[in-house]
Amino acid sequence: MPVPSSHGDQQPLGWRARLGALGSLGEERRRALYLFVRGVGRPVGRNEAADAVGLSRGTAAAHLDRLVDDGVLVATFAKPAGSGGPGSGRPSKFYEPAVQEVVAAVPQRSYELAGELLAAAAERSIAEGEPMAACIAAVGRAAGETLGREHGSIGAVLEAAGYAPRSSADGGIDLSNCPFHRLSREYRGVVCSLNGALLDGALAGCGDGQHGIEPVDPDGPGHECCARVVPRS
């Protein structure tokens, strides 16, 4: 999951967008432009960026706009200060980072999300003296509720979060990918507790009273995750 810039209206890139961003940054000139813009720490115009990486203005402009299209940079317009005084002249295009870093994996993983939630749970436990297990459950459920409200249905949450859901014959939903795979293999109790709370919260957040979360053996046939979504009886 990428870290958003200080540009308030920017949203973290989705998984497919992250893959596209990585592909865009694989081109040497675009990567050089992105690193320059990111390193300057302020909006950068086309002429400055072109001079910095040794490209013509037209070539730099094309690559900068491609980085905008791929979600790596964000473009704004402002009037440059010129001979007529501050704010004079035609508006020019300036570029800022849309993301400070891009991380992607195939199949989809969400190790950054797990790290953020576990860190939040640890901080809560230290600050309030609550047991860590209770903090993991509370933080995971709250994050799940946010996802549920954002996406509106449990199916949409599962797709967005990388669980690769597939319908089962009993009306439930099997999860054919674990977004926290490597962590869950080394710290199963902790990660599976977080995962269960996250999914339970997602059901609550999207107002789904027709389904519940059932634990399963992630090492069993046909399962990659420690949980599945089941219809309530």
N, C-alpha and C positions, 0 to 999 in steps of 0.2 A: 504494500500500500504506500503510495507516495505521500510525502509530507507537503501540504499545501503552502504556498508562499503567503506573505502578509497581505496579498491582494485579496480583500475580503470576499469577493464574489466567486472566487475559484473553488471548485469542488475537487476532491481527490479523484484521480483517474480510475475507471473500472479496469478489470483484469485485461480485457481485450485491448482497451486503449493503452494500457501500460506496455503490452507487447508491441503495439504500433509505435509507441514513443521510443522504445528501445531500438526498434528497427530504424526509425528516423535518425536517432543519435549514432547509429552505426556508420553513417556517411561522414567522412572525415571533416568536410567543411562545415556541415551542420553542427557536428559535435564541437568544433572549435568556436563557432559563433555562440552556441549555448553556454559553453564554459566561460567565454568572455562576458556575456551578459550577466550570467550568474555571479561572476567574480566582482563586477563593478559595484553592485549593490544599489543601483539607481536606474531609472529608465534610460535606455540607450537608443540613439537614433541610427539610421541606416549608414550614414557617412562614417560615423565613429566606429561602428562595428566592422564595416568594410575595411577601413584603414587598419584596424587592430589585427585582423587576421589575413591581410594581404589579398583581398578580393576586390573586384570591381563593384561599384555600388549596385548595379543591376543584378549581378550574381548574388551578392549578399542579400539583397532584398528578396529575391526568389527563395533563398534558403531560409531566411528569417520567417517569411510568410508560411513556408511549409512547416516550420516548427510550431507556428501558431495553429495551423490546421491539425497537427498531430497532438495538440494539447500540452506541448512542452513550454512554449512561451505564450504570453498574453500581450496583445497590442493595444496601445492607447494613442490618442491624438492630442497634441498640444501645440500652441504657437511658440516657436522658438524666440529667444531674445536676439534681436538683430540690430542693425544700424539705426532703426527707427525707435529703439527703446524696448524694454521688456514687454513681451506679449505681442509684438508686431510681426507681420508676415503671415503667410499661409500656414494652416495647421500641418504639422509633420507627424509622421508615425514613429512611435517609440515602443521599445520592447522591454518586458520584464519577465523573469521566470514565473511560469504558472505552477511549477513544482520544483522543490529543492533537490529531490532525488527520485529515482524511478526504480522500483523493485518488481520483478515479475518472475513467475516460475510456471513450469508445465509439468504435471497438472497444476491447477491453481492452488496456491497456499496463502495463508494469512498469518504468518508468524508475527508480523508487526502488530496485528490486532491482539493476538494472544499476549504478546509482551506488554502492550499498553494496558490491557485489562488486569493482568497479573500485577503489574507495577501499581496500578490504582488500588487494587485490593490490599497489597502490602502496605501502601501509604495509609490507607484507611485503618488497617489493623494496628499500625504503630501509633497513629494519632488518637484513635478512640479506644484502644485497648480491646477491640473485638477479636474473637478467634479468627484466624486466617480463613478457615473453611467457610464461616458465615460471611466474611467479606467477599470471598470469591463468588459465592452464590448471589449476593446482593449486587455486586458490580456486573456480573455476567447477565443477570436478569434485566438490569437497567439498560445495558447496551442492547440486549435483544429487543426490549420494548421499543427502543428508538428505531431499530431496524424495521420492526413490524409496522410502526406508524409511517415510516418513510416509504416502504415498498407496498404496503396494503394487503398483501396475502402471504401465506407461509411459502407457497411455491415460488413467488418472486424473491423472497428473502433467501431461500435456499439456492436459487440460481445466482443471485448477486454475490452471495458469500462464498460460492465455490463448492457447494456440497454435491453438485451433479445429481440432482434428485431424479428418481424414476418411480413411476407408479407401480404399486404391487397389487396382486390379485385380491387381497383382502381390503382394498380401499385405502391402504396406507401409502406411505412414501418411503422408499429405501434411499439411502444416501450412499452413492457409489464413489464419493471422494471425501477425504478428511482434510479440511483446510489447515489442520494443525498436525499433520501426519508425523513428522519427525519428533516433535515435542511429545506427542501422545505416546510414542513408543518408549521414550525414556522416562516420562513423568506421567504415567497413565492416570493415576488417581487424581492428580491436580488438574490436568488438562481435560479429562472427561467430565469432572465436576463442573468446570467452567463451561464446557460445551453444552452440557445438559441445561444449565441455568440460562445460557444464551438462547437456546432453542425454545425453552419454556417461555422466556420473556418475549421472544418473537411472536409466539402464538397469542400472548396477551396483547401485545402492541398492535397487532392487526385485527384484534377482536374475533379471533377464531376460537369458538367454543366447541367446535365439532371434532377437534383433534387433540391428542396428547402426545407426550414424548415417552418412548419405551426404550430402556437400555438394551443393547445387544452386544454380543461378543465381536469386536472388530476383526478378530482373527478367524471368524467363522466364514463359511462359504457364502459368497455374494455380498459381503459387508466390508466396507472400508472405514466406516465411522462407528462410534460406540453407541449410537442412538438411531432410532428411526421414528418417523411420524406415524401415528396409528389413529384410526377413528375411535372416538369415545363410544362406549357401549350405552 
